[in-house]
Amino acid sequence: MENVAQTKLRLVREAVQDNVPRGHYCRIISVSARRRFPVGLVSVLLTAILVYLLASEVILRRAAGSPVVPVERVNRSVTSAGNATASIHTPRVPGTPPRPLDRVVFPLSVRKVVIDPGHGGAQHGAVSESGMAEKEISLDIALRLRRLLEGASFEVLMTRETDEAVGLDKRADFANASSADLFVSIHLNWIPRSQELRALETYVLGPTDDPAVTKLAVRENRDSVYSLSEYRLLLERIYMDTRQDESRRLAKAIQAELYGSVRRINPLVEDRGVKTAPFVVLVRTEMPAILVEVSCLSNQEEVKLLTNDDYRENIAQALFRGIHSYADNLKGSEEKVPKNGRQE
């Protein structure tokens, strides 16, 4: 059986015989005859030889059970004298997909937070039986949260500061144009036919197969209007968004603080955790973004609690601690924040 060297030599010989007319085979051996040999045919010949050599390498490796190393590209250049030269770039050995980059390699920090009080103006949001409107409570809690964050040296922007209607797309565009680090949208829930339920839940961007969440998304998104041509882009953002990991970390921090704080005053509250939903404000924003349902206006006991300034302040402080906890974790800080929201 012929060895590797013999096989390559045979392949070269066959390449020459197959690509050069027999009358010219002996002429190319001598220098004088080479002058009479067409330059273009020499280029073709050498290229054919190179291809055969590469092919032989693949065949031999496959026969030996060795992995085939792909060659990324072959560059062929012809010199002024007509000699063809081939340059083969270093092969790239396929390997396993790269591991996710650990975010601690970058000195990340949270400096600018956009707070988004839900609804406003003619958009009342959920309304309790006693007439308490979601738009009023969400704004009150948002203003309290702004005070706490600014006291901890965060830069805070708000999508609205008064009782005004702001489109969902404008809220997200405002956050994007401001180059915000985080987007926190504050809402109050309404759960039909479940007046006994007291639910706390936080949402990040993503699809859902929960009919109740779908109805909630429909209700929250009804003030936005998108054309059919924009539908594909919306779907891509929902299913392929790279911010989801950071958004989920933020959501978990806020949900944990909110539930732990509220249940001391409202022990029957239910922790419904972190969920995914295709809310427009989460789709359009370009930074880690969450939507938090801080209370439930369909429950009359919670409505009574929300009339108390201390209860609203308690919710705002829980949101603040969640944001601060996420920011500290992001930069690896061991700094602790007391419950009153003042940094030590």
N, C-alpha and C positions, 0 to 999 in steps of 0.2 A: 504494500500500500504506500502511495506517495505521501511525503510529508508536506507541511505547510509551504515550505520554500519551493518544492517541486510543483505543487499545485499552482502557486502564483506564477511561476515561470511558464507553466503550460498555458495559463489563462492569458498572459501577455503575448505569447507566441500565437495563440489562436486569434487574439485581437488584431495583431498585425496582419495575419493571413486573411482575416475576414474583411479588413478595411483598406488594404493596399492591393491594387491589381498585381497579378503575378509577374508581369513584365517589369514592374517597378520595384519588386521586393528586394532584389539584389542591389539595385542602384542606390538605394538610400543608405547602404552600408558604407560606401565610399564618399569622401568629401566632395569630389568632383561631381559625382552623380547627384548628391544632395542639392547642389546648386540648381540642377535641372528639375528637381521635384517641386511641385506647386506648394507654396507656403500655406495656402488654405488647407490643403490636404494634410499637411504636417499637423496643423492645429486640430483637425478632426481626429487624426490618428492618436495624438497624445491625449485628447479628451476621452476617446474611446478606451484607451489603456487605463486611464484614471478611473473611469466608470467600472471597468472590469475588476480592477483591484479592489475598489470599494465593495462591489457586489460579492467578490470572493471572500472578503472579510466577513460580511454578513452571513454568507452560506456556511463558512467554516465555524463561526461562532454558534450558529443555530445547530449545526451538526454535533458540536461538542457540548451542547446544552448550556453555553455561556450566555449571559444577557447581551442583547444587541444594543450598542451605544449609537444613538442617532447622530449624524453629522448635521449641524444646523444649516450650513450653507457652504458652497464651494465657489470661490472667486477665480475667474480665469482672466488673465491679462496677456496681451500680445505685445512683445517688445518691438522696437523699430526694426530689428534684424529679422523679425518674423518668427522668433522662437516663442512658443506658448509656455507659460508658466502657470502652475496651479497653486493656490494658497488655501489650505483647509484650516478653518478656524477650530479652536479647541472644542472638542465635543462636550456637550452638556449631558451629564448623566441624570436621567430622571430619578427623582427620589420621592420621599413622602411629602405631602403638603406641608408648608411651613407652619409651625405652631403659632397661635395667636400671640401678638406682641403684648408683653406685660406693660400696662399703662404706667407703672412706676418708673419706667425709663425716662419719662418726660416730667418736668416740673410743672404739673398742672395745678390750677387753682380756679376758684369761682370768685369772680369780682362783680359781675353784673347780673342781676336777676330781674326778669320781667314777671310781674304779677298780673294775672288776668282775672278780674272779677266777672263772673258769668253774667250774661244778659245785660239789661239796661235799657232805659227809655221805654218804648212801647213793648219791648221784649221782656216781659215780667219773669219768664222762667216758671218754675213751680210756684204755686200759691196755696197756702194752707187754707183750711176751712174758715179760720178766723181772719183771713185776709193778709197774712204775712207773706211777702213776696221774696222769692229767691234773689232777685236783683239787689234788694236792699241789704240783706244779710251778707251776701257775698262781697259787696263793696265795703261794708263795715269791717268784716274780718280782714279783707285785703289791706285796708288802711292801717289797721292795727299791726298786721304783719310787716308792712313797710316800715313802720316806726321801729320795730324790733330789729329788722335787718340793717337799717341805717345806723342804729345804735351799735351794731357790731361791725361797722365799717364796710358794709356791702353797698354797692351802687344799685339803687332800685328804680325801676321804671314801671309805670302802670299803663295798661291799655285803656283804662278809663278811670277818672278820679271823681266823676260826678254821675248823676243819673242820666246817662246818654246812651243811645244805641250805637254800637260799633260792630261792623260786619266781621264775621269770623275770619275772612281772608285778610282784612285790614289788621286784625289783632296779630295774626301770624306774621304778616309783612312788617309790621312795626317791630316785632321782636327780632326778625331777621336783619332789618336795616340798622337796628341798634347794636348788632353783634353781641347779643346777650349770651351768657354762659348757660343760663337755665330759664325755663319757661314753666310757670306754675299757674294753672287755671283752677279757680275756686268755684265750686258749685254746691248746690244742695239737692238731694235726691227726692224723688216722688215715686213711691212703689204702689201702683194700683192694687186694690183688693188685699192689701197687706198692711192695714193700719196699725197692727201690733208690732210690726217689724221696725227695729231701730238699726240701721245699717250704715257702716262706714266702709268705703271702698275707694281704691285709687286705681286710675287707668293709665296705661301706656299704649302707644300705637301698636296696632296689630289687628288681624282678623278675629272674628268671633263666631261661634256657632250657638251661642246662648240667645234664645229668642228675646229674653228680657233686655239683654244688653243691646241687641239689635234695635229694639224699639227705643231704647234710651238714645242710641246714636242717631236714629232718625229724628227724634225730638230735638236733640242738641244741634244737628246739622241743618235743620230746616230753613235757617236764615241764609244759607249759602246757595249759590247757583253756579253750576259747572256745566260746560258744554260736553257733548259726547266725545269730542276730540281730546278733552282733558281727562277723560275717564281712565285711559291707559296709564297716564302719569300718576294718577291717584293710586291705582292698583300697585304700580311699581314701588311707590313710597311705602305703602302698607306692608307689602310682602318682602321688600329688600332693604329696608331702612337699616343703616349701620349704627344708628344712635340707640337702638333698642336696649343694648346692654347697660349703658349709662342711665338711660331713662328708667329702667327697671331697678337699678341700684337706688336711684333717687326716690322712686315710688315706695320701695321697701322701707327706706329710712323714714319717710314721712308717715306711711301707714302704721309702722310700729309705734312711733311717738304719739300719733293721733289716738290710736286705740288705747295705749297705755294711759294717756292723760284723761281721756273722756270717760273711760269706764270707772274711774274713781268717783266721779260725780253721777254718772249715768250707767250703773252696773249692768243694766239689761241690754246695753249696746252690743251689736254683733260685728265681729271682725270678719268682713268678707274678702279681705286680702287684696292682692294686686291682680288686676285683670287687663285683658287687651280689648281695645275697641277702636274702630276707625273714625274717631272724632276728627273733624276737619282741622281744628286748631292744632292737633297733634300731627296730622298729615303734612301740613304746610310749613311748620316750624323746622328750622335747620339745626337746632341745638337740643340737648336732652330736655324732654318735655313731658309733663304729666298733667292729668286732670283729676282732682280729688273731690270726692263727694263727702263733705264734712258733717253732714247731718241729713235728716230725713223729714221733710215737711209734711208727709202723709201721716206721721205719728204725732198726735196731739201733745203727748208728754214731752217730746223733743221740742215742739213749738214753744211750750211754756218755758223750757230751759233757755231757748234762744232769745227770749225777751230779756234775759238777765245779762247785763254787760260783762259780769265776771265769767260767765260761761263762754261768751264769744271771745273774751280775752284768753281764756284757757285754750280754745281751739287755735287761736293765732299763735300762742306760745308753742304749742305742739308742732305746728307747721314750721315755725322758726327753728326749733331744735332739730327737726328732720332735715331741713336744708343745711343747717350748720353741721350736723353729723355727717352728711354726705360730703360737704366741702372739706371737712377735716380728714375724712377717710381718703379723699382724693389726693391730698398732699401729704398723707401719712402723719398727721399731727396727733399728738396725744392730749391735746387741750380739751378740757371739759367745759361745758356750758351749764350753769345752774338753771333751775326751772324758771327763774324770773326773767330769763333772756339776756341778762347782763354778763358780759364776758369777763372772766377773772384774769 
